[in-house]
């Protein structure tokens, strides 16, 4: 079970890094360090990514506890 959780966490971290890098960092590197705009963009991107993941996790938890939209537990097909 721990290995599966580690894989999920690693996948989420990699998706966040790819998404924020593509959104915030100019592909033609001109400086070794992030400039102010890139740094602010990365900070906001990471914060939003974690906030969305938190909300999704809370929604999934409420669905598993029978409090999701439509009531009851999720159906299995």
PyMOL Python script that loads the backbone (N, CA, C, O; Angstrom):
from pymol import cmd

cmd.read_pdbstr("""\
ATOM      1  N   UNK A   1       0.826  -1.196   0.000  1.00  0.00           N
ATOM      2  CA  UNK A   1       0.000   0.000   0.000  1.00  0.00           C
ATOM      3  C   UNK A   1       0.866   1.255   0.000  1.00  0.00           C
ATOM      4  O   UNK A   1       0.552   2.213  -0.705  1.00  0.00           O
ATOM      5  N   UNK A   2       1.929   1.269   0.761  1.00  0.00           N
ATOM      6  CA  UNK A   2       2.791   2.448   0.841  1.00  0.00           C
ATOM      7  C   UNK A   2       3.438   2.748  -0.512  1.00  0.00           C
ATOM      8  O   UNK A   2       3.612   3.913  -0.870  1.00  0.00           O
ATOM      9  N   UNK A   3       3.792   1.714  -1.259  1.00  0.00           N
ATOM     10  CA  UNK A   3       4.416   1.919  -2.564  1.00  0.00           C
ATOM     11  C   UNK A   3       3.441   2.586  -3.527  1.00  0.00           C
ATOM     12  O   UNK A   3       3.830   3.479  -4.281  1.00  0.00           O
ATOM     13  N   UNK A   4       2.192   2.167  -3.510  1.00  0.00           N
ATOM     14  CA  UNK A   4       1.180   2.774  -4.381  1.00  0.00           C
ATOM     15  C   UNK A   4       0.984   4.250  -4.022  1.00  0.00           C
ATOM     16  O   UNK A   4       0.861   5.094  -4.909  1.00  0.00           O
ATOM     17  N   UNK A   5       0.956   4.556  -2.739  1.00  0.00           N
ATOM     18  CA  UNK A   5       0.802   5.949  -2.306  1.00  0.00           C
ATOM     19  C   UNK A   5       2.003   6.783  -2.737  1.00  0.00           C
ATOM     20  O   UNK A   5       1.843   7.932  -3.148  1.00  0.00           O
ATOM     21  N   UNK A   6       3.193   6.218  -2.647  1.00  0.00           N
ATOM     22  CA  UNK A   6       4.401   6.917  -3.073  1.00  0.00           C
ATOM     23  C   UNK A   6       4.361   7.184  -4.577  1.00  0.00           C
ATOM     24  O   UNK A   6       4.756   8.261  -5.024  1.00  0.00           O
ATOM     25  N   UNK A   7       3.892   6.221  -5.353  1.00  0.00           N
ATOM     26  CA  UNK A   7       3.779   6.405  -6.794  1.00  0.00           C
ATOM     27  C   UNK A   7       2.771   7.496  -7.136  1.00  0.00           C
ATOM     28  O   UNK A   7       3.006   8.288  -8.049  1.00  0.00           O
ATOM     29  N   UNK A   8       1.652   7.547  -6.416  1.00  0.00           N
ATOM     30  CA  UNK A   8       0.647   8.585  -6.641  1.00  0.00           C
ATOM     31  C   UNK A   8       1.222   9.953  -6.309  1.00  0.00           C
ATOM     32  O   UNK A   8       1.032  10.908  -7.063  1.00  0.00           O
ATOM     33  N   UNK A   9       1.917  10.052  -5.196  1.00  0.00           N
ATOM     34  CA  UNK A   9       2.518  11.320  -4.789  1.00  0.00           C
ATOM     35  C   UNK A   9       3.586  11.762  -5.781  1.00  0.00           C
ATOM     36  O   UNK A   9       3.656  12.939  -6.137  1.00  0.00           O
ATOM     37  N   UNK A  10       4.412  10.830  -6.226  1.00  0.00           N
ATOM     38  CA  UNK A  10       5.465  11.141  -7.199  1.00  0.00           C
ATOM     39  C   UNK A  10       4.855  11.607  -8.518  1.00  0.00           C
ATOM     40  O   UNK A  10       5.347  12.553  -9.133  1.00  0.00           O
ATOM     41  N   UNK A  11       3.786  10.943  -8.952  1.00  0.00           N
ATOM     42  CA  UNK A  11       3.116  11.342 -10.190  1.00  0.00           C
ATOM     43  C   UNK A  11       2.552  12.753 -10.060  1.00  0.00           C
ATOM     44  O   UNK A  11       2.697  13.563 -10.976  1.00  0.00           O
ATOM     45  N   UNK A  12       1.915  13.054  -8.938  1.00  0.00           N
ATOM     46  CA  UNK A  12       1.344  14.395  -8.728  1.00  0.00           C
ATOM     47  C   UNK A  12       2.442  15.454  -8.722  1.00  0.00           C
ATOM     48  O   UNK A  12       2.282  16.521  -9.313  1.00  0.00           O
ATOM     49  N   UNK A  13       3.542  15.163  -8.063  1.00  0.00           N
ATOM     50  CA  UNK A  13       4.662  16.103  -8.013  1.00  0.00           C
ATOM     51  C   UNK A  13       5.237  16.331  -9.409  1.00  0.00           C
ATOM     52  O   UNK A  13       5.521  17.471  -9.778  1.00  0.00           O
ATOM     53  N   UNK A  14       5.410  15.284 -10.176  1.00  0.00           N
ATOM     54  CA  UNK A  14       5.942  15.415 -11.536  1.00  0.00           C
ATOM     55  C   UNK A  14       4.990  16.205 -12.431  1.00  0.00           C
ATOM     56  O   UNK A  14       5.435  17.026 -13.234  1.00  0.00           O
ATOM     57  N   UNK A  15       3.674  15.964 -12.301  1.00  0.00           N
ATOM     58  CA  UNK A  15       2.697  16.719 -13.095  1.00  0.00           C
ATOM     59  C   UNK A  15       2.727  18.196 -12.719  1.00  0.00           C
ATOM     60  O   UNK A  15       2.636  19.062 -13.590  1.00  0.00           O
ATOM     61  N   UNK A  16       2.854  18.488 -11.420  1.00  0.00           N
ATOM     62  CA  UNK A  16       2.915  19.870 -10.977  1.00  0.00           C
ATOM     63  C   UNK A  16       4.166  20.551 -11.530  1.00  0.00           C
ATOM     64  O   UNK A  16       4.097  21.667 -12.044  1.00  0.00           O
ATOM     65  N   UNK A  17       5.303  19.875 -11.421  1.00  0.00           N
ATOM     66  CA  UNK A  17       6.550  20.464 -11.910  1.00  0.00           C
ATOM     67  C   UNK A  17       6.487  20.713 -13.404  1.00  0.00           C
ATOM     68  O   UNK A  17       6.893  21.780 -13.864  1.00  0.00           O
ATOM     69  N   UNK A  18       5.991  19.763 -14.169  1.00  0.00           N
ATOM     70  CA  UNK A  18       5.878  19.937 -15.619  1.00  0.00           C
ATOM     71  C   UNK A  18       4.934  21.080 -15.964  1.00  0.00           C
ATOM     72  O   UNK A  18       5.248  21.933 -16.795  1.00  0.00           O
ATOM     73  N   UNK A  19       3.777  21.087 -15.315  1.00  0.00           N
ATOM     74  CA  UNK A  19       2.772  22.111 -15.604  1.00  0.00           C
ATOM     75  C   UNK A  19       3.294  23.504 -15.271  1.00  0.00           C
ATOM     76  O   UNK A  19       3.199  24.413 -16.096  1.00  0.00           O
ATOM     77  N   UNK A  20       3.841  23.679 -14.076  1.00  0.00           N
ATOM     78  CA  UNK A  20       4.317  25.000 -13.660  1.00  0.00           C
ATOM     79  C   UNK A  20       5.550  25.426 -14.458  1.00  0.00           C
ATOM     80  O   UNK A  20       5.700  26.607 -14.769  1.00  0.00           O
ATOM     81  N   UNK A  21       6.421  24.494 -14.788  1.00  0.00           N
ATOM     82  CA  UNK A  21       7.601  24.822 -15.591  1.00  0.00           C
ATOM     83  C   UNK A  21       7.171  25.311 -16.968  1.00  0.00           C
ATOM     84  O   UNK A  21       7.650  26.338 -17.449  1.00  0.00           O
ATOM     85  N   UNK A  22       6.255  24.559 -17.606  1.00  0.00           N
ATOM     86  CA  UNK A  22       5.790  24.949 -18.942  1.00  0.00           C
ATOM     87  C   UNK A  22       5.068  26.288 -18.919  1.00  0.00           C
ATOM     88  O   UNK A  22       5.176  27.066 -19.868  1.00  0.00           O
ATOM     89  N   UNK A  23       4.340  26.563 -17.858  1.00  0.00           N
ATOM     90  CA  UNK A  23       3.566  27.797 -17.777  1.00  0.00           C
ATOM     91  C   UNK A  23       4.437  29.001 -17.441  1.00  0.00           C
ATOM     92  O   UNK A  23       4.197  30.093 -17.956  1.00  0.00           O
ATOM     93  N   UNK A  24       5.445  28.825 -16.588  1.00  0.00           N
ATOM     94  CA  UNK A  24       6.136  29.973 -15.986  1.00  0.00           C
ATOM     95  C   UNK A  24       7.558  30.228 -16.493  1.00  0.00           C
ATOM     96  O   UNK A  24       8.054  31.348 -16.375  1.00  0.00           O
ATOM     97  N   UNK A  25       8.213  29.229 -17.045  1.00  0.00           N
ATOM     98  CA  UNK A  25       9.623  29.371 -17.395  1.00  0.00           C
ATOM     99  C   UNK A  25       9.780  29.438 -18.907  1.00  0.00           C
ATOM    100  O   UNK A  25       9.342  28.545 -19.633  1.00  0.00           O
ATOM    101  N   UNK A  26      10.408  30.506 -19.364  1.00  0.00           N
ATOM    102  CA  UNK A  26      10.681  30.674 -20.788  1.00  0.00           C
ATOM    103  C   UNK A  26      11.668  29.587 -21.236  1.00  0.00           C
ATOM    104  O   UNK A  26      12.709  29.411 -20.604  1.00  0.00           O
ATOM    105  N   UNK A  27      11.359  28.859 -22.310  1.00  0.00           N
ATOM    106  CA  UNK A  27      12.237  27.761 -22.720  1.00  0.00           C
ATOM    107  C   UNK A  27      13.624  28.199 -23.195  1.00  0.00           C
ATOM    108  O   UNK A  27      14.542  27.380 -23.236  1.00  0.00           O
ATOM    109  N   UNK A  28      13.790  29.460 -23.551  1.00  0.00           N
ATOM    110  CA  UNK A  28      15.129  29.920 -23.935  1.00  0.00           C
ATOM    111  C   UNK A  28      15.788  30.565 -22.708  1.00  0.00           C
ATOM    112  O   UNK A  28      15.664  31.765 -22.462  1.00  0.00           O
ATOM    113  N   UNK A  29      16.484  29.723 -21.961  1.00  0.00           N
ATOM    114  CA  UNK A  29      17.111  30.176 -20.716  1.00  0.00           C
ATOM    115  C   UNK A  29      18.160  31.243 -21.005  1.00  0.00           C
ATOM    116  O   UNK A  29      19.052  31.046 -21.830  1.00  0.00           O
ATOM    117  N   UNK A  30      18.042  32.376 -20.317  1.00  0.00           N
ATOM    118  CA  UNK A  30      19.003  33.459 -20.481  1.00  0.00           C
ATOM    119  C   UNK A  30      19.775  33.718 -19.204  1.00  0.00           C
ATOM    120  O   UNK A  30      20.842  34.331 -19.230  1.00  0.00           O
ATOM    121  N   UNK A  31      19.233  33.248 -18.071  1.00  0.00           N
ATOM    122  CA  UNK A  31      19.860  33.459 -16.779  1.00  0.00           C
ATOM    123  C   UNK A  31      19.873  32.147 -16.004  1.00  0.00           C
ATOM    124  O   UNK A  31      19.038  31.272 -16.235  1.00  0.00           O
ATOM    125  N   UNK A  32      20.817  32.018 -15.094  1.00  0.00           N
ATOM    126  CA  UNK A  32      20.906  30.805 -14.289  1.00  0.00           C
ATOM    127  C   UNK A  32      19.814  30.759 -13.216  1.00  0.00           C
ATOM    128  O   UNK A  32      19.375  29.679 -12.820  1.00  0.00           O
ATOM    129  N   UNK A  33      19.385  31.914 -12.755  1.00  0.00           N
ATOM    130  CA  UNK A  33      18.390  32.003 -11.685  1.00  0.00           C
ATOM    131  C   UNK A  33      17.042  32.430 -12.262  1.00  0.00           C
ATOM    132  O   UNK A  33      16.978  33.020 -13.341  1.00  0.00           O
ATOM    133  N   UNK A  34      15.961  32.124 -11.528  1.00  0.00           N
ATOM    134  CA  UNK A  34      14.647  32.597 -11.929  1.00  0.00           C
ATOM    135  C   UNK A  34      14.583  34.108 -11.764  1.00  0.00           C
ATOM    136  O   UNK A  34      15.092  34.657 -10.787  1.00  0.00           O
ATOM    137  N   UNK A  35      13.953  34.777 -12.729  1.00  0.00           N
ATOM    138  CA  UNK A  35      13.732  36.210 -12.535  1.00  0.00           C
ATOM    139  C   UNK A  35      12.501  36.385 -11.645  1.00  0.00           C
ATOM    140  O   UNK A  35      11.820  35.410 -11.326  1.00  0.00           O
ATOM    141  N   UNK A  36      12.223  37.603 -11.251  1.00  0.00           N
ATOM    142  CA  UNK A  36      11.127  37.861 -10.309  1.00  0.00           C
ATOM    143  C   UNK A  36       9.788  37.378 -10.849  1.00  0.00           C
ATOM    144  O   UNK A  36       9.022  36.745 -10.122  1.00  0.00           O
ATOM    145  N   UNK A  37       9.497  37.666 -12.108  1.00  0.00           N
ATOM    146  CA  UNK A  37       8.237  37.243 -12.703  1.00  0.00           C
ATOM    147  C   UNK A  37       8.083  35.729 -12.724  1.00  0.00           C
ATOM    148  O   UNK A  37       7.012  35.210 -12.407  1.00  0.00           O
ATOM    149  N   UNK A  38       9.141  35.018 -13.093  1.00  0.00           N
ATOM    150  CA  UNK A  38       9.103  33.553 -13.107  1.00  0.00           C
ATOM    151  C   UNK A  38       8.903  33.007 -11.695  1.00  0.00           C
ATOM    152  O   UNK A  38       8.133  32.070 -11.485  1.00  0.00           O
ATOM    153  N   UNK A  39       9.594  33.596 -10.746  1.00  0.00           N
ATOM    154  CA  UNK A  39       9.500  33.139  -9.368  1.00  0.00           C
ATOM    155  C   UNK A  39       8.093  33.309  -8.811  1.00  0.00           C
ATOM    156  O   UNK A  39       7.557  32.404  -8.171  1.00  0.00           O
ATOM    157  N   UNK A  40       7.500  34.468  -9.059  1.00  0.00           N
ATOM    158  CA  UNK A  40       6.128  34.724  -8.605  1.00  0.00           C
ATOM    159  C   UNK A  40       5.164  33.761  -9.289  1.00  0.00           C
ATOM    160  O   UNK A  40       4.269  33.213  -8.646  1.00  0.00           O
ATOM    161  N   UNK A  41       5.345  33.556 -10.588  1.00  0.00           N
ATOM    162  CA  UNK A  41       4.486  32.648 -11.343  1.00  0.00           C
ATOM    163  C   UNK A  41       4.572  31.227 -10.782  1.00  0.00           C
ATOM    164  O   UNK A  41       3.545  30.577 -10.590  1.00  0.00           O
ATOM    165  N   UNK A  42       5.775  30.747 -10.520  1.00  0.00           N
ATOM    166  CA  UNK A  42       5.955  29.397  -9.981  1.00  0.00           C
ATOM    167  C   UNK A  42       5.307  29.288  -8.603  1.00  0.00           C
ATOM    168  O   UNK A  42       4.625  28.304  -8.316  1.00  0.00           O
ATOM    169  N   UNK A  43       5.515  30.293  -7.746  1.00  0.00           N
ATOM    170  CA  UNK A  43       4.905  30.271  -6.409  1.00  0.00           C
ATOM    171  C   UNK A  43       3.386  30.164  -6.505  1.00  0.00           C
ATOM    172  O   UNK A  43       2.770  29.361  -5.803  1.00  0.00           O
ATOM    173  N   UNK A  44       2.785  30.973  -7.371  1.00  0.00           N
ATOM    174  CA  UNK A  44       1.323  30.951  -7.521  1.00  0.00           C
ATOM    175  C   UNK A  44       0.842  29.644  -8.128  1.00  0.00           C
ATOM    176  O   UNK A  44      -0.175  29.093  -7.709  1.00  0.00           O
ATOM    177  N   UNK A  45       1.569  29.156  -9.107  1.00  0.00           N
ATOM    178  CA  UNK A  45       1.198  27.909  -9.781  1.00  0.00           C
ATOM    179  C   UNK A  45       1.204  26.742  -8.795  1.00  0.00           C
ATOM    180  O   UNK A  45       0.264  25.948  -8.758  1.00  0.00           O
ATOM    181  N   UNK A  46       2.255  26.643  -8.006  1.00  0.00           N
ATOM    182  CA  UNK A  46       2.369  25.560  -7.030  1.00  0.00           C
ATOM    183  C   UNK A  46       1.250  25.681  -5.988  1.00  0.00           C
ATOM    184  O   UNK A  46       0.628  24.681  -5.630  1.00  0.00           O
ATOM    185  N   UNK A  47       0.996  26.889  -5.507  1.00  0.00           N
ATOM    186  CA  UNK A  47      -0.063  27.089  -4.516  1.00  0.00           C
ATOM    187  C   UNK A  47      -1.421  26.684  -5.080  1.00  0.00           C
ATOM    188  O   UNK A  47      -2.206  26.032  -4.392  1.00  0.00           O
ATOM    189  N   UNK A  48      -1.705  27.061  -6.324  1.00  0.00           N
ATOM    190  CA  UNK A  48      -2.975  26.700  -6.947  1.00  0.00           C
ATOM    191  C   UNK A  48      -3.078  25.193  -7.157  1.00  0.00           C
ATOM    192  O   UNK A  48      -4.138  24.602  -6.950  1.00  0.00           O
ATOM    193  N   UNK A  49      -1.976  24.578  -7.568  1.00  0.00           N
ATOM    194  CA  UNK A  49      -1.973  23.141  -7.794  1.00  0.00           C
ATOM    195  C   UNK A  49      -2.325  22.401  -6.510  1.00  0.00           C
ATOM    196  O   UNK A  49      -3.150  21.487  -6.520  1.00  0.00           O
ATOM    197  N   UNK A  50      -1.691  22.802  -5.390  1.00  0.00           N
ATOM    198  CA  UNK A  50      -1.966  22.150  -4.116  1.00  0.00           C
ATOM    199  C   UNK A  50      -3.383  22.434  -3.641  1.00  0.00           C
ATOM    200  O   UNK A  50      -4.028  21.548  -3.080  1.00  0.00           O
ATOM    201  N   UNK A  51      -3.880  23.643  -3.851  1.00  0.00           N
ATOM    202  CA  UNK A  51      -5.241  23.977  -3.443  1.00  0.00           C
ATOM    203  C   UNK A  51      -6.261  23.143  -4.210  1.00  0.00           C
ATOM    204  O   UNK A  51      -7.217  22.637  -3.622  1.00  0.00           O
ATOM    205  N   UNK A  52      -6.066  22.997  -5.506  1.00  0.00           N
ATOM    206  CA  UNK A  52      -6.977  22.177  -6.311  1.00  0.00           C
ATOM    207  C   UNK A  52      -6.917  20.722  -5.869  1.00  0.00           C
ATOM    208  O   UNK A  52      -7.955  20.077  -5.722  1.00  0.00           O
ATOM    209  N   UNK A  53      -5.708  20.197  -5.653  1.00  0.00           N
ATOM    210  CA  UNK A  53      -5.589  18.812  -5.206  1.00  0.00           C
ATOM    211  C   UNK A  53      -6.241  18.606  -3.850  1.00  0.00           C
ATOM    212  O   UNK A  53      -6.836  17.557  -3.603  1.00  0.00           O
ATOM    213  N   UNK A  54      -6.137  19.597  -2.962  1.00  0.00           N
ATOM    214  CA  UNK A  54      -6.780  19.516  -1.648  1.00  0.00           C
ATOM    215  C   UNK A  54      -8.291  19.451  -1.811  1.00  0.00           C
ATOM    216  O   UNK A  54      -8.951  18.627  -1.177  1.00  0.00           O
ATOM    217  N   UNK A  55      -8.848  20.323  -2.664  1.00  0.00           N
ATOM    218  CA  UNK A  55     -10.297  20.339  -2.871  1.00  0.00           C
ATOM    219  C   UNK A  55     -10.788  19.047  -3.505  1.00  0.00           C
ATOM    220  O   UNK A  55     -11.840  18.529  -3.130  1.00  0.00           O
ATOM    221  N   UNK A  56     -10.033  18.528  -4.460  1.00  0.00           N
ATOM    222  CA  UNK A  56     -10.416  17.261  -5.092  1.00  0.00           C
ATOM    223  C   UNK A  56     -10.385  16.137  -4.060  1.00  0.00           C
ATOM    224  O   UNK A  56     -11.293  15.307  -4.014  1.00  0.00           O
ATOM    225  N   UNK A  57      -9.350  16.111  -3.241  1.00  0.00           N
ATOM    226  CA  UNK A  57      -9.254  15.092  -2.191  1.00  0.00           C
ATOM    227  C   UNK A  57     -10.407  15.179  -1.212  1.00  0.00           C
ATOM    228  O   UNK A  57     -10.964  14.154  -0.818  1.00  0.00           O
ATOM    229  N   UNK A  58     -10.774  16.399  -0.812  1.00  0.00           N
ATOM    230  CA  UNK A  58     -11.902  16.580   0.110  1.00  0.00           C
ATOM    231  C   UNK A  58     -13.203  16.114  -0.538  1.00  0.00           C
ATOM    232  O   UNK A  58     -14.024  15.467   0.113  1.00  0.00           O
ATOM    233  N   UNK A  59     -13.395  16.438  -1.814  1.00  0.00           N
ATOM    234  CA  UNK A  59     -14.610  16.026  -2.522  1.00  0.00           C
ATOM    235  C   UNK A  59     -14.674  14.507  -2.630  1.00  0.00           C
ATOM    236  O   UNK A  59     -15.728  13.911  -2.409  1.00  0.00           O
ATOM    237  N   UNK A  60     -13.564  13.886  -2.964  1.00  0.00           N
ATOM    238  CA  UNK A  60     -13.535  12.425  -3.062  1.00  0.00           C
ATOM    239  C   UNK A  60     -13.812  11.793  -1.706  1.00  0.00           C
ATOM    240  O   UNK A  60     -14.520  10.790  -1.620  1.00  0.00           O
ATOM    241  N   UNK A  61     -13.255  12.377  -0.646  1.00  0.00           N
ATOM    242  CA  UNK A  61     -13.475  11.859   0.701  1.00  0.00           C
ATOM    243  C   UNK A  61     -14.952  11.960   1.074  1.00  0.00           C
ATOM    244  O   UNK A  61     -15.521  11.029   1.643  1.00  0.00           O
ATOM    245  N   UNK A  62     -15.570  13.102   0.750  1.00  0.00           N
ATOM    246  CA  UNK A  62     -16.993  13.257   1.073  1.00  0.00           C
ATOM    247  C   UNK A  62     -17.845  12.287   0.267  1.00  0.00           C
ATOM    248  O   UNK A  62     -18.857  11.792   0.765  1.00  0.00           O
ATOM    249  N   UNK A  63     -17.448  12.009  -0.973  1.00  0.00           N
ATOM    250  CA  UNK A  63     -18.180  11.038  -1.785  1.00  0.00           C
ATOM    251  C   UNK A  63     -18.046   9.639  -1.198  1.00  0.00           C
ATOM    252  O   UNK A  63     -19.008   8.870  -1.187  1.00  0.00           O
ATOM    253  N   UNK A  64     -16.858   9.311  -0.711  1.00  0.00           N
ATOM    254  CA  UNK A  64     -16.639   7.996  -0.096  1.00  0.00           C
ATOM    255  C   UNK A  64     -17.397   7.846   1.205  1.00  0.00           C
ATOM    256  O   UNK A  64     -17.713   6.730   1.617  1.00  0.00           O
ATOM    257  N   UNK A  65     -17.695   8.973   1.865  1.00  0.00           N
ATOM    258  CA  UNK A  65     -18.424   8.939   3.128  1.00  0.00           C
ATOM    259  C   UNK A  65     -19.926   9.103   2.922  1.00  0.00           C
ATOM    260  O   UNK A  65     -20.672   9.241   3.891  1.00  0.00           O
ATOM    261  N   UNK A  66     -20.373   9.090   1.674  1.00  0.00           N
ATOM    262  CA  UNK A  66     -21.795   9.173   1.391  1.00  0.00           C
ATOM    263  C   UNK A  66     -22.337  10.582   1.316  1.00  0.00           C
ATOM    264  O   UNK A  66     -23.555  10.765   1.305  1.00  0.00           O
ATOM    265  N   UNK A  67     -21.471  11.592   1.264  1.00  0.00           N
ATOM    266  CA  UNK A  67     -21.955  12.964   1.236  1.00  0.00           C
ATOM    267  C   UNK A  67     -21.781  13.638  -0.096  1.00  0.00           C
ATOM    268  O   UNK A  67     -21.917  14.858  -0.186  1.00  0.00           O
ATOM    269  N   UNK A  68     -21.485  12.885  -1.135  1.00  0.00           N
ATOM    270  CA  UNK A  68     -21.249  13.488  -2.448  1.00  0.00           C
ATOM    271  C   UNK A  68     -22.539  13.882  -3.141  1.00  0.00           C
ATOM    272  O   UNK A  68     -23.631  13.590  -2.654  1.00  0.00           O
ATOM    273  N   UNK A  69     -22.408  14.538  -4.266  1.00  0.00           N
ATOM    274  CA  UNK A  69     -23.568  14.957  -5.047  1.00  0.00           C
ATOM    275  C   UNK A  69     -24.360  13.734  -5.457  1.00  0.00           C
ATOM    276  O   UNK A  69     -23.785  12.734  -5.888  1.00  0.00           O
ATOM    277  N   UNK A  70     -25.641  13.804  -5.328  1.00  0.00           N
ATOM    278  CA  UNK A  70     -26.485  12.672  -5.685  1.00  0.00           C
ATOM    279  C   UNK A  70     -26.687  11.714  -4.521  1.00  0.00           C
ATOM    280  O   UNK A  70     -27.499  10.794  -4.615  1.00  0.00           O
ATOM    281  N   UNK A  71     -25.957  11.915  -3.420  1.00  0.00           N
ATOM    282  CA  UNK A  71     -26.119  11.090  -2.226  1.00  0.00           C
ATOM    283  C   UNK A  71     -25.610   9.693  -2.431  1.00  0.00           C
ATOM    284  O   UNK A  71     -25.567   9.191  -3.555  1.00  0.00           O
ATOM    285  N   UNK A  72     -25.232   9.078  -1.363  1.00  0.00           N
ATOM    286  CA  UNK A  72     -24.787   7.693  -1.399  1.00  0.00           C
ATOM    287  C   UNK A  72     -23.366   7.529  -1.860  1.00  0.00           C
ATOM    288  O   UNK A  72     -22.700   8.482  -2.264  1.00  0.00           O
ATOM    289  N   UNK A  73     -22.925   6.313  -1.789  1.00  0.00           N
ATOM    290  CA  UNK A  73     -21.559   5.999  -2.176  1.00  0.00           C
ATOM    291  C   UNK A  73     -21.450   5.941  -3.690  1.00  0.00           C
ATOM    292  O   UNK A  73     -22.449   5.727  -4.376  1.00  0.00           O
ATOM    293  N   UNK A  74     -20.237   6.132  -4.224  1.00  0.00           N
ATOM    294  CA  UNK A  74     -20.056   6.034  -5.666  1.00  0.00           C
ATOM    295  C   UNK A  74     -20.433   4.645  -6.163  1.00  0.00           C
ATOM    296  O   UNK A  74     -20.198   3.645  -5.485  1.00  0.00           O
ATOM    297  N   UNK A  75     -21.009   4.596  -7.333  1.00  0.00           N
ATOM    298  CA  UNK A  75     -21.398   3.313  -7.913  1.00  0.00           C
ATOM    299  C   UNK A  75     -20.216   2.644  -8.586  1.00  0.00           C
ATOM    300  O   UNK A  75     -19.349   3.306  -9.156  1.00  0.00           O
ATOM    301  N   UNK A  76     -20.193   1.332  -8.513  1.00  0.00           N
ATOM    302  CA  UNK A  76     -19.196   0.586  -9.280  1.00  0.00           C
ATOM    303  C   UNK A  76     -19.891  -0.074 -10.457  1.00  0.00           C
ATOM    304  O   UNK A  76     -20.994  -0.604 -10.323  1.00  0.00           O
ATOM    305  N   UNK A  77     -19.251  -0.037 -11.587  1.00  0.00           N
ATOM    306  CA  UNK A  77     -19.862  -0.575 -12.804  1.00  0.00           C
ATOM    307  C   UNK A  77     -19.197  -1.856 -13.199  1.00  0.00           C
ATOM    308  O   UNK A  77     -19.573  -2.463 -14.202  1.00  0.00           O
TER     309      UNK A  77
END
""", "prot")
cmd.dss("prot")
cmd.show_as("cartoon", "prot")
cmd.util.cbc("prot")
cmd.orient("prot")
